[in-house]
């Protein structure tokens, strides 16, 4: 297996993402990247602390054995996960076995080097120590059944924000999408009535009083767990804001529950007291619900400021969710401006007459789709689709999308560069692969491509790009990134900074124009206050941006021909140039210089620029493909990049490649 550059591995891990260049250099010097084969044991249950392991490629299974020697699988770890940390921090023997289930690349930091790094980078120790509360903290309670738990607090600065309905549906969706154990902790003041048991069809309601004299005995809480017929459990609590014991009791119960539940969802009362904030700070994620109007948004904004300034909350674990429970004139752009931060998700209005359990009873509703995307993000089972560059070759993407549609393959986020960005955008706004193919049939004859050509004096590009921008506006109108049906990321390149830009705000037509502005052909496109050009310069197959966003499963479609194919085509182009120039000299057609230039440009100059550009992109795309779980590479032999009139044939090649790899695709999704 080809090794990935170590610096890239370190950069991609969230635990190292916010470190300085100097701190990353320390990790570079004190780590190594190893290659393991399927079946290799990384460490055994009961063995001494060995190291800190970060999974860069492949998959690792974590399991333990009972007294009879029966193996109990706790978790499958994917790229981006780290393990071995508990033994290092507690100096205890490994409580589980870690084994490679396929070929793996792992960044390893030995125990000695780990101790050195922790001393040099104290903040890393603080971040890693939080893992102790989530991974088998109370191993003395009973047989371990969970490797890692996640605490999610659902909160709002005011009542009537729809948080209980959201917490219920998030729990149901997490159960459906991850097939893991989920419990909701319904926490209310003593004078309130718990509604979750009734919403789940549970009649024998029992409530644990966090202020009772026995509340410090965490194990007693097990007798209050309510099991629903929908696969999720509920534990109801009474909370007294004047009793500090409530927080200590709840933390003790959480430490006990991590042995049995992968996801613990805390539905907290809308009280702005220090004890509630202490509970919030125990969470791995805080889903902060807000209404869509300005007063509600202002309250939410003030709360986030307070959590950060007064209680030193980590901003990145606070996810703001807009609940559109009523009509509002405040646009998403205005909402984000009031909040002074990005909106994590938006919950569409629930239509009157629908049940509370929308995820189960209304699986096709807009609300359910929104919650499903959130749960797949939280559950780290998001599937990302990456569409690479390629002009005409990019029509192969349509065949892949056709298979995705027909096979109901779940896609949670899509990214694209250049032509890949155009097709990704059209699909994200709801157009099917067949509808996009009809759009592309506007180029049903070779001559029709000239409808996009507007020559200019070649100072910073041969083409103005106005006609291409007009084509994009025709089919996308004034749609923005807020109008897409699933998250969309468009990749462009910053002219001044010479680095990739991930575009996810503003007009889609503008973002695509920036991503399609090939250097030397189009002038750089002004997007807001920046000049941008082709995303294929930096990310021809943009897997890395999705990886940085936490997407664990990536399907990439690389339509760029191999280096040898490009070189063979380049030779044909050069021969064509010689023949063409010779013919023009014989004709001595000097009177129509514009036509002469246009003909020469049409058949040769674009080919030279693109083919040269394509050779470079091919090498980069192959490296980016290493970050994907599966790379689809359609056979484009006999087809040329400028043959836009052969869109159907390109699409057929893409469909063939996708169907050939269907088993591999489903394996990636289901693992």
C-alpha positions in Angstrom: 0.0 0.0 0.0 1.3 3.4 -0.9 2.1 5.6 2.1 0.5 9.0 2.5 2.7 11.9 3.3 3.0 12.1 7.1 2.4 15.9 7.2 -0.8 15.4 5.3 -1.9 12.7 7.7 -1.3 15.0 10.7 -3.0 17.9 9.1 -6.2 15.9 8.4 -6.7 14.6 12.0 -9.2 16.9 13.9 -7.3 16.4 17.1 -4.3 18.1 15.5 -6.2 20.5 13.2 -5.9 23.6 15.5 -2.2 23.1 16.4 0.4 25.6 15.3 3.0 24.8 12.6 5.6 24.4 15.3 3.4 22.0 17.3 2.7 19.9 14.2 6.4 19.8 13.6 7.0 18.2 17.0 4.4 15.6 16.2 6.1 15.0 12.8 9.4 14.4 14.5 7.9 12.1 17.2 5.7 9.9 15.1 5.8 7.3 12.4 3.4 6.0 9.7 3.1 2.2 9.6 1.4 -0.1 7.1 -0.6 -3.1 8.4 -2.2 -6.0 6.6 -5.6 -7.4 7.1 -5.8 -9.4 10.3 -2.7 -7.8 11.9 -3.1 -7.2 15.7 -2.3 -3.7 16.8 -2.5 -4.4 20.5 -4.1 -7.1 22.7 -6.5 -6.9 25.5 -4.5 -7.0 28.7 -1.2 -5.8 27.2 0.8 -2.9 28.5 0.2 0.7 27.1 1.9 0.7 23.7 1.2 3.9 21.9 -1.2 6.5 20.5 -2.7 5.4 17.2 -4.4 7.5 14.5 -6.1 5.7 11.6 -5.2 7.3 8.3 -6.5 4.6 5.9 -8.4 1.4 6.3 -10.6 0.0 9.1 -9.9 -1.3 12.6 -12.1 -3.5 14.7 -12.2 -3.0 18.5 -13.3 -6.0 20.5 -13.1 -7.7 23.9 -13.6 -11.3 25.2 -15.8 -12.5 28.0 -14.8 -15.2 30.5 -15.7 -17.9 28.1 -13.5 -16.4 25.4 -16.4 -15.3 23.2 -15.5 -12.3 21.1 -17.6 -9.1 21.6 -17.2 -6.5 18.9 -17.5 -3.0 20.4 -16.8 -0.8 17.4 -15.4 -0.5 13.9 -13.1 2.5 13.5 -12.7 4.4 10.3 -10.2 7.0 9.0 -9.7 9.9 11.3 -10.3 8.0 14.6 -7.6 7.6 17.2 -7.3 4.8 19.9 -4.9 3.5 22.5 -5.4 6.7 24.4 -7.0 5.4 27.6 -4.1 3.1 28.5 -1.6 5.9 27.9 -3.5 8.4 30.1 -4.3 6.0 32.9 -1.2 3.8 32.6 -3.4 0.8 32.8 -3.3 -2.3 30.5 -5.4 -2.2 27.3 -9.0 -3.1 28.0 -9.7 -4.1 24.4 -8.0 -5.6 21.4 -7.5 -3.6 18.2 -7.1 -5.5 14.9 -6.9 -4.3 11.3 -9.9 -5.6 9.3 -8.3 -4.6 6.0 -5.0 -3.0 4.9 -4.3 0.0 7.0 -2.1 3.0 7.4 -1.7 4.2 10.9 0.1 7.2 12.4 1.8 5.9 15.6 3.3 7.8 18.5 5.1 5.6 21.0 4.5 5.9 24.8 7.8 7.7 25.3 7.2 10.2 22.5 3.6 10.7 23.6 4.8 11.7 27.1 7.2 14.1 25.4 4.5 15.6 23.2 2.1 16.1 26.1 4.7 18.0 28.0 5.4 20.2 25.0 1.8 20.7 24.0 -0.3 20.8 27.3 -3.5 21.8 25.5 -3.4 18.5 23.6 -3.5 16.7 27.0 -6.6 18.6 27.9 -8.4 17.7 24.7 -7.4 14.0 24.9 -8.4 13.7 28.5 -12.0 14.4 27.6 -12.0 11.0 25.9 -11.8 9.4 29.3 -15.4 10.4 30.0 -16.6 8.8 26.8 -14.6 5.5 26.5 -15.3 2.9 29.0 -15.0 5.2 32.0 -16.6 2.8 34.5 -15.1 -0.5 33.6 -15.8 -1.8 37.1 -19.6 -1.6 36.7 -20.1 -4.6 34.4 -18.9 -6.2 31.2 -17.9 -3.5 28.7 -20.2 -3.3 25.7 -19.5 0.2 24.3 -16.2 1.5 23.1 -17.1 5.2 22.9 -20.1 7.3 23.8 -21.2 10.7 22.7 -23.1 13.2 24.8 -25.4 15.6 22.9 -27.2 18.4 24.7 -30.3 19.9 23.1 -30.8 23.4 24.5 -32.4 26.7 23.9 -32.3 30.1 25.6 -36.1 30.2 25.7 -39.0 27.7 25.8 -41.2 26.8 22.8 -38.2 26.4 20.5 -39.2 22.8 19.6 -36.3 21.2 21.3 -38.1 18.2 22.8 -39.6 17.2 19.4 -36.1 17.6 17.9 -34.5 15.6 20.6 -37.0 12.8 20.1 -36.5 12.7 16.3 -32.7 13.0 16.6 -32.7 9.9 18.9 -34.9 7.9 16.5 -32.9 8.9 13.5 -29.6 8.1 15.2 -31.0 4.7 16.0 -32.1 4.1 12.4 -28.9 5.4 10.7 -26.2 4.0 13.0 -28.0 0.9 14.4 -26.5 1.7 17.8 -27.9 2.2 21.3 -29.5 5.6 22.1 -31.1 7.0 25.3 -32.8 10.3 25.9 -32.4 12.0 29.3 -35.5 14.1 29.7 -34.6 16.7 32.4 -37.3 19.0 33.8 -38.0 21.1 36.8 -40.1 19.3 39.5 -43.3 21.2 38.6 -43.2 20.2 35.0 -44.6 17.0 33.3 -42.4 14.8 31.1 -43.9 14.4 27.7 -41.4 12.0 26.0 -42.7 8.8 27.5 -46.2 9.4 26.1 -44.7 10.4 22.7 -43.0 7.0 22.7 -46.1 5.1 23.8 -44.8 4.4 27.3 -47.4 4.4 30.0 -45.5 3.5 33.2 -43.7 6.8 33.7 -41.0 6.8 36.4 -39.0 9.9 37.3 -35.6 10.0 39.0 -35.3 13.0 41.4 -31.7 14.4 41.2 -32.2 16.1 44.6 -33.2 13.0 46.5 -31.0 11.7 49.3 -30.2 8.6 47.2 -29.4 10.4 44.0 -25.7 10.0 44.5 -26.0 6.3 44.0 -25.7 6.2 40.2 -26.6 2.6 39.8 -30.1 3.2 41.2 -30.9 5.1 38.0 -31.1 1.8 36.0 -34.4 1.0 37.6 -35.9 4.2 36.1 -34.9 3.5 32.5 -37.9 3.2 30.3 -37.7 1.0 27.2 -39.7 2.0 24.2 -40.9 -0.3 21.3 -39.0 2.0 18.9 -35.5 0.8 20.0 -34.6 3.9 22.1 -34.7 4.3 25.9 -35.8 7.2 28.1 -34.6 8.3 31.5 -36.7 11.1 33.1 -35.2 13.4 35.8 -36.5 16.1 38.1 -34.1 19.0 38.4 -33.8 21.7 41.1 -31.9 24.8 39.9 -31.1 25.7 43.5 -29.5 22.3 44.4 -25.9 21.9 43.3 -26.1 18.2 44.1 -28.2 17.8 40.9 -25.2 18.3 38.7 -23.0 15.9 40.6 -25.7 13.3 40.6 -26.3 13.6 36.9 -22.6 13.5 36.0 -22.3 10.3 38.0 -25.2 8.8 36.1 -23.7 9.8 32.8 -20.5 8.1 33.7 -22.4 4.9 34.4 -24.5 5.1 31.2 -21.5 5.3 28.9 -21.1 1.6 29.4 -24.4 0.8 27.7 -25.2 3.6 25.3 -23.4 4.9 22.2 -25.5 8.2 22.2 -26.8 10.0 25.2 -29.1 12.9 24.3 -29.8 15.4 27.1 -33.1 17.4 26.6 -32.3 20.2 29.0 -34.7 22.8 30.5 -34.5 26.3 29.1 -32.9 27.7 32.3 -30.0 30.1 32.1 -28.3 29.1 35.4 -24.8 28.0 36.2 -25.8 24.4 36.9 -27.4 24.0 33.5 -24.2 25.5 32.0 -22.2 23.0 34.0 -24.2 20.1 32.5 -23.8 21.6 29.0 -20.1 21.7 29.5 -20.1 17.9 30.0 -21.4 17.5 26.4 -19.5 16.6 23.3 -21.9 18.5 21.2 -24.5 21.2 22.0 -27.4 21.6 19.6 -28.6 25.1 20.3 -32.1 25.6 18.8 -33.3 29.1 17.8 -36.4 30.4 16.1 -36.1 32.2 12.8 -37.0 35.8 13.8 -34.6 38.5 14.9 -35.4 38.6 18.7 -34.9 34.8 19.0 -31.7 35.0 17.0 -30.4 37.8 19.2 -31.1 35.8 22.3 -29.2 32.8 20.8 -26.3 35.0 19.8 -26.1 36.5 23.3 -26.1 33.0 24.8 -23.3 31.8 22.7 -21.2 34.9 23.6 -21.9 34.2 27.3 -21.0 30.5 27.1 -17.7 31.5 25.5 -16.7 34.4 27.7 -18.0 33.4 31.1 -17.7 29.6 30.9 -14.9 29.1 28.4 -17.0 26.8 26.1 -15.4 25.5 23.0 -17.1 27.3 20.2 -16.8 24.4 17.7 -18.9 22.1 19.8 -21.9 24.5 19.7 -24.1 23.8 16.7 -26.8 26.3 16.0 -30.0 24.9 14.5 -32.8 27.1 13.2 -36.3 25.8 13.8 -38.6 27.3 11.2 -41.7 26.6 13.3 -43.3 29.8 11.9 -42.9 32.0 8.8 -40.2 34.6 8.9 -39.0 37.3 6.6 -35.4 37.0 7.9 -33.4 35.3 5.2 -30.7 32.7 6.0 -28.0 35.2 5.1 -29.5 37.7 7.5 -29.9 35.0 10.2 -26.2 34.1 10.0 -25.2 37.8 10.2 -27.3 38.3 13.4 -25.8 35.1 14.9 -22.3 36.1 13.7 -21.6 32.5 12.9 -22.5 29.7 10.5 -25.9 28.0 10.9 -25.3 24.2 11.4 -28.8 23.1 10.1 -32.3 24.3 9.5 -35.4 22.4 10.5 -38.3 23.1 8.1 -41.8 23.8 9.4 -43.8 20.8 10.5 -47.1 20.6 8.6 -50.2 20.6 10.8 -51.6 17.2 11.6 -48.4 15.3 11.5 -47.3 13.1 14.4 -44.4 13.8 16.8 -42.4 10.8 15.6 -41.8 12.2 12.1 -38.7 10.1 11.5 -40.8 7.0 11.7 -44.2 8.1 10.6 -43.3 10.7 7.9 -39.9 9.5 6.5 -40.2 11.6 3.3 -41.0 14.9 5.1 -38.6 17.8 4.8 -38.2 17.9 8.6 -37.2 14.2 8.6 -34.7 14.7 5.8 -33.1 17.6 7.8 -32.9 15.5 11.0 -31.5 12.5 9.0 -28.6 14.6 7.7 -27.8 15.8 11.2 -27.9 12.3 12.7 -25.7 11.0 9.9 -23.2 13.7 10.7 -23.3 13.1 14.4 -23.2 9.3 13.8 -20.1 9.7 11.5 -21.8 7.7 8.8 -22.0 10.5 6.2 -21.3 9.5 2.7 -19.6 12.2 0.6 -19.6 12.2 -3.2 -16.7 14.0 -5.0 -17.0 14.9 -8.7 -13.7 15.8 -10.4 -12.7 18.1 -13.2 -12.8 17.2 -16.9 -15.0 19.4 -19.2 -16.6 16.8 -21.6 -15.2 14.0 -19.5 -17.2 15.4 -16.6 -20.4 14.1 -18.3 -19.4 10.7 -17.0 -20.6 12.0 -13.6 -24.2 11.9 -15.0 -23.9 8.1 -15.4 -22.7 7.7 -11.9 -25.5 9.8 -10.6 -28.0 7.8 -12.5 -26.8 4.6 -10.7 -26.9 6.4 -7.4 -30.5 7.4 -8.0 -31.7 4.0 -9.2 -29.9 2.1 -6.4 -31.0 4.6 -3.7 -27.4 5.1 -2.6 -27.4 7.6 0.3 -25.3 10.7 -0.4 -25.1 13.3 2.4 -22.8 15.9 0.9 -21.4 16.6 -2.5 -18.3 18.5 -3.7 -17.0 19.3 -7.1 -14.4 21.3 -9.1 -14.9 22.8 -12.5 -17.3 20.7 -14.5 -17.8 18.5 -11.5 -19.0 21.7 -9.6 -21.6 22.4 -12.3 -23.0 18.9 -12.3 -22.9 18.7 -8.5 -24.8 22.0 -8.2 -27.5 21.0 -10.6 -28.0 17.7 -8.8 -28.0 19.4 -5.4 -30.8 21.8 -6.3 -33.0 18.8 -7.2 -32.4 18.1 -10.9 -32.1 14.4 -11.8 -29.3 13.0 -13.8 -31.6 12.7 -16.9 -32.7 16.3 -16.5 -29.1 17.4 -16.4 -28.3 15.3 -19.4 -31.1 17.1 -21.3 -29.5 20.4 -20.4 -26.2 19.3 -21.7 -27.8 18.2 -25.0 -27.9 21.9 -25.9 -24.5 21.1 -27.3 -25.9 18.5 -29.6 -23.5 19.5 -32.4 -19.8 20.4 -32.1 -20.4 23.9 -33.5 -22.8 24.7 -30.6 -19.9 25.0 -28.1 -19.2 28.4 -29.8 -22.2 29.7 -28.1 -20.1 29.9 -25.0 -17.1 31.6 -26.6 -16.5 35.3 -26.3 -13.0 36.2 -27.3 -11.2 39.1 -25.7 -7.7 40.5 -25.9 -5.5 37.8 -24.2 -4.2 39.9 -21.3 -5.2 37.5 -18.5 -7.3 35.1 -20.5 -8.6 34.5 -24.1 -12.2 34.4 -23.0 -14.3 36.9 -21.1 -16.6 34.3 -19.6 -19.7 36.3 -20.0 -21.5 33.8 -22.2 -20.6 30.9 -19.9 -21.9 32.9 -16.9 -25.1 33.6 -18.9 -25.5 29.8 -19.5 -25.1 29.2 -15.7 -27.6 31.9 -14.9 -30.1 30.5 -17.4 -30.2 27.1 -15.6 -29.5 28.2 -12.0 -31.1 31.6 -11.9 -30.5 33.4 -8.6 -30.3 30.2 -6.5 -27.9 30.3 -3.6 -26.3 27.6 -1.5 -29.3 27.9 0.9 -31.5 26.5 -1.9 -29.8 23.2 -2.2 -31.3 19.9 -1.0 -28.1 18.6 0.4 -24.9 20.3 1.5 -22.8 21.4 -1.5 -19.1 22.5 -1.6 -17.6 24.1 -4.7 -13.9 24.3 -5.0 -12.1 27.3 -6.6 -8.5 28.6 -6.3 -7.6 32.0 -4.8 -5.4 33.9 -7.3 -3.5 36.0 -4.7 -3.1 33.4 -2.0 -2.6 30.5 -4.4 -4.6 28.2 -2.3 -7.9 26.4 -2.6 -11.2 28.0 -1.5 -14.2 26.0 -0.5 -17.3 28.0 -1.6 -20.6 27.4 0.2 -22.2 30.8 0.4 -23.7 33.2 -2.2 -25.0 32.6 -5.7 -24.4 29.2 -7.2 -23.8 30.6 -10.7 -21.0 32.8 -9.4 -19.3 30.0 -7.4 -19.4 27.7 -10.4 -18.1 30.3 -12.7 -15.1 30.8 -10.4 -14.5 27.1 -10.2 -14.7 26.7 -14.1 -12.4 29.7 -14.9 -9.4 27.7 -16.4 -6.2 29.8 -16.1 -5.0 31.0 -19.5 -8.4 30.5 -21.1 -10.8 32.5 -18.9 -10.0 35.6 -17.0 -10.1 35.1 -13.2 -13.6 35.5 -11.8 -14.4 38.1 -9.1 -16.3 36.4 -6.4 -17.3 38.9 -3.8 -14.0 40.7 -3.1 -11.7 38.0 -4.3 -10.4 36.9 -7.7 -10.7 33.1 -8.2 -10.0 30.6 -10.9 -10.4 26.9 -11.7 -10.7 24.7 -8.6 -8.9 22.0 -10.6 -5.6 23.8 -10.1 -5.5 22.9 -6.4 -8.2 20.2 -6.0 -9.0 18.5 -9.3 -10.6 15.6 -7.2 -11.6 17.5 -4.0 -11.6 14.7 -1.4 -9.5 16.6 1.1 -12.1 19.4 1.7 -14.7 16.7 2.6 -12.2 14.9 4.8 -11.6 18.1 6.8 -15.3 18.5 7.3 -15.4 15.1 9.1 -16.8 13.0 6.2 -15.6 9.5 6.9 -16.9 7.7 3.8 -16.0 9.2 0.4 -16.9 8.1 -3.1 -14.8 9.9 -5.6 -15.3 10.0 -9.4 -12.1 10.7 -11.2 -12.8 11.3 -14.9 -9.3 12.6 -15.7 -7.5 10.2 -18.2 -4.3 8.6 -17.1 -1.0 10.3 -17.8 -0.2 8.0 -20.7 -3.6 8.6 -22.3 -3.0 12.3 -22.0 0.4 12.1 -23.6 -0.9 10.0 -26.5 -3.6 12.5 -27.1 -1.2 15.4 -26.8 0.9 13.9 -29.6 -2.1 13.7 -31.8 -2.9 17.3 -31.1 0.6 18.4 -32.1 0.3 16.6 -35.4 -3.0 18.3 -36.0 -1.4 21.7 -35.4 1.2 21.1 -38.0 -1.3 20.0 -40.6 -3.6 23.0 -39.8 -0.9 25.6 -39.9 0.4 24.2 -43.2 -3.0 24.4 -44.7 -3.5 27.9 -43.6 -0.2 29.0 -45.1 -1.1 27.4 -48.4 -4.4 29.2 -48.4 -2.9 32.5 -47.5 -6.2 33.5 -46.0 -4.8 36.7 -44.4 -7.9 38.9 -45.1 -10.1 37.4 -42.4 -7.6 37.4 -39.5 -10.4 37.0 -36.9 -11.7 33.9 -38.5 -8.2 32.5 -39.0 -7.5 33.0 -35.3 -10.9 31.5 -34.3 -10.3 28.3 -36.4 -6.8 27.9 -35.0 -8.0 28.5 -31.5 -10.9 26.2 -31.9 -8.9 23.2 -32.9 -5.6 23.7 -31.2 -4.9 26.3 -28.6 -7.6 25.1 -26.2 -6.4 21.6 -26.7 -2.8 22.6 -25.9 -3.7 24.5 -22.8 -6.1 21.9 -21.5 -3.9 18.9 -22.2 -0.9 20.5 -20.5 -3.2 21.4 -17.6 -4.6 17.9 -17.6 -1.2 16.2 -17.2 -0.6 18.2 -14.0 -4.2 17.5 -12.8 -3.9 13.8 -13.4 -1.0 13.5 -10.9 -2.7 15.5 -8.2 -6.0 13.7 -8.7 -4.4 10.3 -8.2 -2.9 11.5 -4.9 -6.3 13.0 -3.8 -7.9 9.7 -4.7 -5.9 8.0 -1.9 -8.0 9.9 0.6 -11.2 8.4 -0.8 -12.7 5.0 0.2 -13.4 4.2 -3.4 -12.4 5.9 -6.7 -14.6 5.4 -9.8 -12.5 5.9 -12.9 -14.6 5.6 -16.1 -13.0 4.5 -19.3 -12.9 7.5 -21.6 -10.7 6.1 -24.4 -11.8 7.3 -27.8 -13.5 10.3 -26.3 -12.1 13.8 -26.2 -12.6 16.6 -23.6 -14.2 19.1 -26.0 -16.8 16.6 -27.5 -19.6 18.1 -25.5 -22.0 16.8 -28.1 -21.3 13.3 -27.0 -22.7 13.8 -23.5 -24.8 10.6 -23.7 -21.8 8.5 -24.5 -19.8 10.0 -21.6 -22.7 9.3 -19.3 -22.9 5.7 -20.5 -19.2 5.2 -19.6 -19.8 6.6 -16.1 -22.8 4.3 -15.6 -20.8 1.3 -16.6 -18.1 2.1 -14.1 -20.5 2.7 -11.3 -22.4 -0.6 -11.9 -19.2 -2.5 -12.1 -18.3 -1.3 -8.7 -21.7 -1.4 -7.0 -20.6 -4.1 -4.5 -17.6 -2.0 -3.4 -19.8 1.1 -3.1 -22.3 -0.7 -0.8 -19.4 -2.2 1.2 -18.1 1.3 1.9 -21.5 2.5 2.9 -22.5 -0.4 5.1 -19.3 -0.9 7.0 
